[in-house]
Structure formats: C-alpha cells, structure tokens
Amino acid sequence: MFLRVIFIAATVLCALRAAAADAEPPRAVGVVTVQTMTTAGHDFSQHFLAAWRDQDGSDQVTLAIRERPSARFGSEVWIDYSQRTVLQLRLPPARAGLPELAANAVQHVWATVQRTDAERKLFHDADLAPDEF
C-alpha cells in the first residue's frame, strides 16, 4: 500500500513538471518608477514617459527615475536601469525646455539599454553574475 502511494505521488509530480515545462513562460513586463518631488521633476517624468511609451519594446524594460532638488544647483535627475545609472542631468529652471530635454533623454536611455542588453548577451563568465561585469 505504501509503495502504491509513493508511485502515484511520483507519477503526479512528473506529470506536473512536464505540464510546467510545456507551459509558456510568463512575459516580462517592464515598470518605470518615478520618485520626483518638484513640479519640474514631475513634468519631466511625464514628458519622458510619453516619449518612452513610443519606443518599440520599452514595455519590457524596468527603469527608475529619481530626483534630488537642490536650491543651489536646481533639480538633478537620475535614470537607472538594471541597478546602474544610465543618465544624470540637471533640469533647467524654465520648464518650457522640458519636452525637448525629455525626448533627448529617451533617445540616450534607449540606446544605452540596447547596448547594455547586447553586452550582457555577448559576455559570459562563469565567475560573475550578469550584472557584475
């Protein structure tokens, strides 16, 4: 009786593993987190996100937009991808130039993301994790 239960459990486990292997893996979905504090930072992030959504494949990329306001230097913005800063810039005091700045930022970040992904696919080292080179 005990062996029969073990045999049935092993058969069910093998069937579940086979079904899981045949199932399509879940599609990765990217997220953009925004941590802005000022009106200029919020406007920049809105313009950046509007231009970012127009890029093909941008829905697979996870980014973080961080802002640090400073009375002396103005607002500084960092855009991070895969735990690395890919863009750092200062926002101008006049908000009229933010749409163009955001569009240029999207082009730079997208090129950097593509280059980083290509480097990760080409570089293989058993001693390093993918984000350590």
C-alpha positions as CSV (number, residue, x, y, z in Angstrom):
1,M,0.0,0.0,0.0
2,F,2.8,2.4,0.9
3,L,4.7,1.7,-2.3
4,R,1.5,2.3,-4.3
5,V,1.0,5.8,-2.7
6,I,4.7,6.7,-3.4
7,F,4.3,5.5,-7.0
8,I,1.1,7.6,-7.5
9,A,2.7,10.7,-5.9
10,A,5.8,10.3,-8.1
11,T,3.7,9.9,-11.2
12,V,1.6,13.0,-10.4
13,L,4.8,15.0,-9.7
14,C,6.3,14.0,-13.0
15,A,3.1,15.0,-14.8
16,L,3.0,18.4,-13.1
17,R,6.7,19.0,-14.0
18,A,6.0,18.1,-17.7
19,A,3.0,20.4,-17.8
20,A,5.0,23.2,-16.3
21,A,7.8,22.7,-18.8
22,D,5.3,22.8,-21.7
23,A,3.6,26.0,-20.4
24,E,4.7,29.2,-22.0
25,P,6.8,31.2,-19.6
26,P,5.2,34.4,-18.4
27,R,6.0,37.5,-20.4
28,A,8.2,40.0,-18.6
29,V,6.6,43.4,-18.1
30,G,8.7,46.5,-17.5
31,V,7.9,49.1,-14.9
32,V,9.0,52.7,-14.7
33,T,9.1,54.0,-11.1
34,V,9.1,57.8,-10.6
35,Q,10.4,59.4,-7.5
36,T,10.2,63.1,-8.2
37,M,9.5,65.9,-5.7
38,T,9.2,69.1,-7.6
39,T,6.9,70.3,-10.3
40,A,9.7,70.4,-12.8
41,G,10.7,66.9,-12.0
42,H,7.1,65.7,-12.3
43,D,6.7,67.5,-15.7
44,F,10.0,66.0,-16.9
45,S,8.9,62.5,-15.9
46,Q,5.5,62.9,-17.7
47,H,7.2,64.0,-20.9
48,F,9.8,61.3,-20.6
49,L,7.1,58.6,-20.1
50,A,5.1,59.8,-23.0
51,A,8.1,59.6,-25.3
52,W,9.3,56.3,-23.7
53,R,6.0,54.6,-24.5
54,D,6.5,55.3,-28.2
55,Q,9.7,53.2,-28.3
56,D,9.1,49.6,-29.5
57,G,10.0,47.1,-26.8
58,S,10.1,49.7,-24.0
59,D,7.3,47.8,-22.2
60,Q,9.9,45.1,-21.4
61,V,12.3,47.5,-19.7
62,T,12.3,48.5,-16.0
63,L,13.6,52.0,-15.2
64,A,13.8,54.2,-12.1
65,I,13.6,58.0,-12.3
66,R,14.9,59.7,-9.2
67,E,15.1,63.4,-8.5
68,R,17.1,65.4,-5.9
69,P,16.1,69.0,-5.7
70,S,18.8,71.5,-4.7
71,A,18.5,75.2,-4.1
72,R,22.0,75.8,-5.3
73,F,22.1,73.6,-8.4
74,G,18.5,73.1,-9.4
75,S,16.9,69.7,-9.6
76,E,19.1,66.8,-10.5
77,V,17.5,63.7,-12.2
78,W,18.9,60.2,-12.4
79,I,17.5,57.5,-14.6
80,D,18.6,53.9,-13.6
81,Y,18.4,50.7,-15.5
82,S,19.4,47.4,-14.0
83,Q,20.8,49.0,-10.8
84,R,23.1,51.3,-12.8
85,T,22.7,55.0,-13.6
86,V,22.3,55.4,-17.3
87,L,21.6,59.2,-17.3
88,Q,22.2,62.0,-14.9
89,L,21.1,65.5,-15.8
90,R,20.0,68.8,-14.3
91,L,16.6,70.3,-15.1
92,P,16.6,73.8,-16.4
93,P,14.8,76.5,-14.3
94,A,12.4,77.2,-17.2
95,R,10.0,74.4,-17.7
96,A,9.5,75.3,-21.4
97,G,12.5,73.2,-22.5
98,L,11.5,70.0,-20.6
99,P,9.7,68.3,-23.6
100,E,12.8,68.5,-25.8
101,L,15.1,67.5,-22.9
102,A,12.9,64.5,-22.1
103,A,12.8,63.4,-25.8
104,N,16.6,63.6,-25.9
105,A,16.8,61.7,-22.6
106,V,14.6,58.9,-24.0
107,Q,16.9,58.5,-27.1
108,H,20.0,58.3,-24.9
109,V,18.5,55.9,-22.4
110,W,17.1,53.7,-25.1
111,A,20.5,53.5,-26.8
112,T,22.1,52.7,-23.5
113,V,19.6,50.0,-22.7
114,Q,20.1,48.3,-26.1
115,R,23.9,48.5,-25.7
116,T,23.8,47.0,-22.2
117,D,21.5,44.2,-23.3
118,A,23.8,43.4,-26.2
119,E,26.8,43.4,-23.9
120,R,25.1,41.0,-21.5
121,K,24.3,38.6,-24.3
122,L,27.8,38.6,-25.6
123,F,29.7,38.5,-22.3
124,H,29.6,35.2,-20.4
125,D,31.8,34.5,-17.4
126,A,31.0,31.7,-15.0
127,D,32.5,33.6,-12.1
128,L,30.4,36.7,-12.5
129,A,26.7,37.2,-12.3
130,P,25.1,39.0,-15.3
131,D,25.0,42.4,-13.5
132,E,28.6,42.3,-12.1
133,F,30.8,43.0,-15.2
